[in-house]
Amino acid sequence: MSDAYLAPAASHRYVLDLVRSADRDRFLGALFAPEPARTDLLALLAFNHELARTRSVTREPMLARIRLEWWREAVAEAAGAGKPRAQPVVESLSETVRRRRLRPQDLVALIDAREEEIEGPLDVLRAGHALADLELAVLGVADESSRRAVRTVSAAWLMGEGPERDALLAEARALRREVDAAALPILLPALSLGDIGAWRKPLAYWWAARCGRY
């Protein structure tokens, strides 16, 4: 893996604003991570958002694939030794990839999962697990119970309401006593899959983080 890289402050501000507006619930969870893990989680969430919006920015499958190929090239640059392309999310992601020594193939796995969505339904398990594994790597959490809980919550996040999502959340919450507390910033968004009001979320997240629950 290459030497360290520091993204411009303007890129970090862009990413923070993007995730706060586009993925507020997971943004709130990331705030409970210490720096620089917080910045790294936000970079991953911004990257995920850019991939997830592929189908909404173009309805032409070929153009969607070209867009995802652009991100594959950006990931290769992020993990390389040179300066990445001048795009705020790419620059922030590059800092994260090099600081955490993330494997390029793990980021490409998330791109590949989103490519399936171009002409078919999203495989929520594949996409959710790919993002979960990256977030766990950023937080330095490697135990199996935490991995199972985070993967389950991440997959449930991509589902609509229904018994399948409820079952996944129940599975994740059954592991509460076994998970590493360091994983809470990526488990707290499970609270938002219930009926909690938007105005109560910041306080609910704070209390859940303090109690070690989700």
Order of alpha helices (4+ residues) and beta strands (2+ residues): alpha-alpha-alpha-alpha-alpha-alpha-alpha-alpha-alpha-alpha-alpha-alpha
